[in-house]
Amino acid sequence: MNPTKSDSTPKHAQSEGITGSESNLALSDIHSRLPDPQRTSGKATALDRWLMRTMLQKAGNPEIEVVLWDNTRITTSPTPPAVRAFIHQRSTLYKMLIDPSLAFGDGYSQGGVEVEGGLIAFNEAIDQCTHTADTKYFYRDGIRSCLGWLQRNTIDAARSNIHHHYDIGNDFYKLWLDQQLAYTCAYFSDPEMSLEAAQIAKMDHVCRKVGLKPGDTVVEAGCGWGALALHMAKFYGAKVKAFNISHEQIVYARERAKQEGLGDQVEFVEDDWRNITGSYDSFVSVGMLEHVGLKNYETLGEVIARCQSPRGRGLIHSIGCNSPRMLDSWTTKRIFPGAHVPSLSQMMQIFEPQKFSILDVENIRLHYALTLEHWLQRYEQNIDQVQSMFDEEFIRTWRLYLAASVAAFRAGSLQLFQVVFTNGGNNEVPWTRAGLYQAEPSQVVSES
């Protein structure tokens, strides 16, 4: 972040009743001198106003307005903002000094913060600034992030993290995902296509990238509710072994395989990816890498190297970012515990030690923004049913998560990478990418 270097900051401070010496103090130096944060009545003080203004400047002067509990309006935007946040409690402001992301997210979830002008637009305004700014101060997650990186995502920890997000009831996800419960980025060859069609197109895209053909064996790490594994078997004639540590998802996937008569072609294993054994023509992982943990990337590469055949192709599909950084603390505490979104350079820690050859890298982040728009729309359309399942804090938490995710992919603070790879000496690879864009959809393989 590059905060304004003109005289505007001390002028603002002086106009709000802050002395010149106070305006030069770091926010951390002032924190111990703040009044009781539980006091929510009365007018916002000069210090309150200066703190909010300074945080906006540290965030890169986003095009937003903040309305404090006494209706004081604060903005540092160079243009009139179209979106605003209402902070109803002084305590939220003070918590933001220590952890803006967590304080804002919890404040919204608990009703202490409201947003006017649209949650997506508000978050996008923030992301457009913080995505390119030096936010080492504003996002005070540095020490916590480093400590989190040092912690290995053990099998027990991974199981607990997955349970937190995915095992909250299949009926909830059925309300807003597509019919096959594909909880990863769809592929929109036409932005007007339905979510169902785009998820099928994504699965075809993956199958074509690894060159899947009848009789191939595939191991999938992190199979969700089984949509991709079943698609590979049904439409490409593959024999698939799919791993997942979410009990609810595995039970659902096994039942679906039984109902569709694919039990002999697809085996769903309730186990961690680290315990994959055997040899396969393809290794596929769609939406699991975010949960692996950076410290385990080299281990993942070793697992792939021992299970993928010399002529096989693999694919990893993951949310990522343009340069190494940590996810915001609200997401890692409230939504995806233990999650990490890698840069491409960090993903190379999987491939380079094994001397894998990278065949193709595609970034489809705008497809994920559109996918999330569909999810959010369906979530809101079924809000009455969600309310019958969960309390208001849960409902607001997930609304913020989906809206903020749309904004992050639109603004480019998050990416979606698909990386295709093979063993370094394998020459049985496509000469061009033409095969990825077949006009005809996949056809059901005839039973022989």
N, C-alpha and C positions, 0 to 999 in steps of 0.2 A: 504494500500500500504506500502511496505517496500522499501524505496529508498535505493540505494547503499550506504553502510556505510563505504566503503573504502575511500582512499584519492583521488579517481578518480574525485570527484566533484570539490574540490579546484584546482586540477591539470588542469582539463579542463578549469576552470575559469581563472586560471593564464595564460594558453596557449592562451586564446582568448583575453587577455589584461585586464581582470578584476582583481582587487586587492583582496588580501586575505580578507580584511574587507568587501568588497562588496559581495564576494561569500557566506558569512554567513548571509546576509540579506534575509529576506523573500521577495517573489516576490511582496507582497502587499506594503512592505516598499519602493521598488524600483519604483513602478508604478508612483508615483508622480514625479520622476526624469527622466522619459522617454522623448525622443525627440518627435516632432510633429508626431503623428501616421498617418497623412494624407500624409506625404512625402513618396512616393513609389519609387522614383528614387534613383540611387546611390547604393553603396555597402552596404551590411549588416554590421552593426557595431559589435564590440566585444560583446556589451550588447545584441544585437539581437540574436546572436549565443548562448550566454550563457542562455538566457531566453528560447529559444527553446529546448536546451539540458536539462535544468532543468525540463521543463514540461514533456519531454519524460521520464525522470527518475521518476518523480512523478506519471506518468501513469504506472509504472512497467516495463519500458524498453521494449516496444513492438517491435516485429520484423518488423519495418517499417523504412523507410528513409524519411526525410523531406527535400525538395529542396526549398530554399528561392528564393526571387525575383531576386537575382543576381547570381543564380545558385550555391550558397553555399549549400553543402550537409551535413546533420546532422543526425546522428543516435546514439543511445545508445544500440542498439541490440547486444547481445553477438554472434549472427550469422549473416551472410550476408543477409540482407532483400530482399525479392522478390517483395515487394510492396512499393510504395512511394507516397507521397502527394506533390504537387507543390503549395506553397503559393505565390501568385502573388503580394500581397500587404502587406506592413508593418502594416497597420491598423488592418488587420485580426489577426496578431500575438499578438498585444497588446490587442485586444478584448478577445483573448483566455486566457489572464491572469485573467480576471474576470469571464468568462463563456465559457470554452472550447467547450462544446457541442453545445451551441447556435451559437458561433462564427464560428466553423467549419461547422456546418450544413448550416447556412446562407451563409457562404463563398462559399460552394459548389453550393448551389442553384443559387447564383447570378453570378457564373463563376469566382470568385476570388480564388477558390481552385479547383485543378484538381487532379485526382487519376490515377495512372498507376499501372497495375498489377491486376486490378479487384476490384470493390467496395466491393463485398462480402469478398474477401480475406483480403482487407485492414481493414474492420470493424471487421472481425474475429480476426485478429492479435491484435487489440486494446482490444476487449472483453476478449480474453484469458488472458490478464494481469489484466485489471481493474475488471473483474469478481471476482478474488480472492484477489486482492490487496486492501489495505486500501487507498481509494481514497477520503478521507474527504477533502483534500486540492484540489486535481486536479479537482474534480467536485464541483465547488463552488456554489452548489445549496442549501446548508444546511438551511440558513435562509429563502430563498424563499420557499423551500419545506415545512418547518414548518408552514409558513404563509398560504401556500396553503392547508395544512392538516386541519388547523383551520377553513377554510372556508367551510361551508356546501354546498353541491351540491344541491341547491334548484331545484324545478321543472322548474322554469324559466331559471336558469343557465344550467340545464341539457338539456333543449330544445335548447338553444343557442349552446351548445357544440356539440350536435348531428347534428344540422343543418350545422355547420362548416365542418364536415367531410363527412356526408352521403348524404346531399342534394345538391350535386354538379352535379347532372344529372345522371339518370339511364344509359344513353347511354355510359357514360364513364366506368362504372363498367361492362357493358356488353362486353366490349372489352377484359377483361382479367380474369374475374371470370368464373366459370363453367356455364352451361346452366341454372341452377336454381338460380344463383346469391347467392350462399352460401358463405358468407364473414366471415367464421370461419374455424378453423383447420379441415382438412379432416382426414380420418382414412384409412391408407394404410395397409390392411392386406397383400398386396404384393407391395413392393416398385415400381414395374413396372406397376402397374395398372394406368389407366387414372385418371385425376383429377375428371371427372364426376363420375366415378365409386367409387372413394375414398370418395367423398362427400355423395353419397348414403350410403356407408358403415358406415360413421360417424353417419348418421341419424338413421340407423338400430341399431348401437351400443348404441345410447342414448335410443332408444325405448326399447331395451332389458334390459338395466340397470334399468329402472323404471318399468319393467314388464308389459308393455302396452298390453292390450287385447281389443277385440271388446266391444264397449259400454262404455269404460272408459272415464272419463272427464279429460281434461288437461287444465291447465292455463300456458301459456308461457309468460315470461317477457323478452321483447326485441326480437322481432321476425324477424327483418331484412326485407327481401323481401318475407318472408312467406314460404320458402322452407320446413323447419322442420314441421311447423304446417300442411301444406298440405300433407306432407309425412305421418304423424301420422294418419291423417284422411283417406287417400287413401289406405295405405298399412296395417294399424292396426285397422281400424274401430273406431277410437277414435273421440270424439267430443271435439273440441279445441276452446278455447278463447285466442287470442294472442294479447298482448299489445305492442305498439311501439309509440314513439313520433316523429318519422320522417315521415312527411307528404308524401314525395315522395315514400317512401317505402310502406307505408300503401295503397296508391292509387294503386300501382303496385300489391301488394299482393291481394287486393280485386278483381281486374280485373282478375288475374290469377285464383282465386277461382271460379269466375263466369264462366270463359272459361272451367274449368275442371269439372264443375258441382258439386262443393263441398261447395257451398254457405250455404247449410243447416247444414253442419258439422263443418265448420270453420267460426268463427267470428273474424274479425280483428278490434281492437279497437285502435283508435288514442288517447292514454292517457298514463300517467306515471304509472309505476309499483306500486307506493305508493297508487294508487286509485283502486287497484284490490279488488274486492268483490266476495262473493260467496264461494262455497265449491267444491273442485275438488279432483279427485283420485291422480293426480300427479301435481307437480310444476316443471317446466323445465325452465332453463335459460342458453342459450348458447351464450357466447360472450357479455353479458351485464354487468357483475359485474365490469369490468374495468372502467365503466362509472358511477358507483353508488356513489363512494366517501367513503372513509374509515369511516368517521363520520356517515354514514348512514347504516352501516352494521347491527347494532342491530335493526334498523327500518325494514330492509329487513327481518330479522328473524321473527319479529313480524307479518309482512304481510304473510309470509309463514305459520306460526303457525295458523293463523286464517282462511286461505283458503285451507289448505291441510287436507284431511280426515284422521282420526286416523290410518287407515290401508294403507295410501298412501305412495308412495315413491317419493322423489324429487331428482333432479340433477342440480348441478351448474357446468358449464364448463367455465373456465376462464384462461386467461394468468396470470402467477404468477412469483414468484421468490423464491429462496431458503432461504432467510432471509429478514427481513423487510428493505425496501429501497424505495426511490422515483425514478420514471422514470426520464430520462435525460431531461433537460430543453428544448432542441430543439423539442423533441417529444411532450411534453405537451404544447408548445407554437404554433408549426406549424402544427402538425398532429392531436393529440387528446387532445384538451383543457380539463382540469379537470380530466384527466385519472389517475388512480392509479392501479398498478398491485400488488396484495397482496401475502404475504407469506401464507403458510398453517396455521400458528399460527394466522395470522390476519383473515383468513377466519373463524376460530373458533368463532370469535365474532358474526357471524351469527347464528351458531348452538348451542353453549354452553348455552347462556341465556335461550333458549327454550328447553333445555335438549333433543335435537335431538340426535338420535343414528346414528353414521357414519357407513355405511355399506361397502363402497368401495371408495378407492382413487386410481386414475390412473394418471400417468404423461406421456403424449404423445408428449413431446416437439419435438422429431425428426420428428414426423408426421407434425408438424407445419413448421419446416424448409423445408420439402419437398413440403408442400402446397405452401409456399411462393416462392419457386423456380419455381413452375409452374406458379404462378401469374406473377412473374417478367419476365419469358420467354414470356408469352403471351403479357405482357405490351410492351416489346421491339418489338415483332413481329407486333404489331399494332401501332407503334410509329407515323406513318404518320397520322393516324386518330386522335391520341391524340394531335398532333401538330395543327390539324385543329380546335381543341376545346379550347386549352389553350396555354399560352405563355411559353417561354423557362424556366423561373424560376419555374413554376408549374411542368413542365416535369422533371426537375432535382430534385426538391423536392421529388416527388413521386418515382423517381428512387432510390434516396438515402434511403427513408423510407423503400421500399421493400427490397433492398439489405442489409441494416443494420439490418432489422428484421430477414432475413435468418441467418446472422452472429450471432445474439444474441441467437437464438434458437440452432444453432450448438454448440456455445461455452458454453452454459449452463447458460448464464446470464439471460435468460428468460426461463420459464417453461410453460407447459400447463396442468392444473389440471382439472380432472373431479371428482367431489365429489358426492357420492350418499348417501342419508340420509333418515331417517324415524322417526316417533315418538318413544320415548324410550321404550314403552311397546309393540310395534308391533312385534309379533313372526312370522308373515306371510311373511317371507323373504327367499331368496334362501339359500340353504345349501352350495352351491359351486358356482364358476364362470363359470361353464360349459355352461350354457345357453347363455352366451354372444357370443359364438363362433359357432353358427349354420352354418352348411355347406351350406344350401340353403338360397338364398336371400329372403327377404320378398315378399309375394305374395299379389296381390290385393284382398281385401276382397270382396267376391261375394255379389252382391246386393240381398237383400232378398225381 
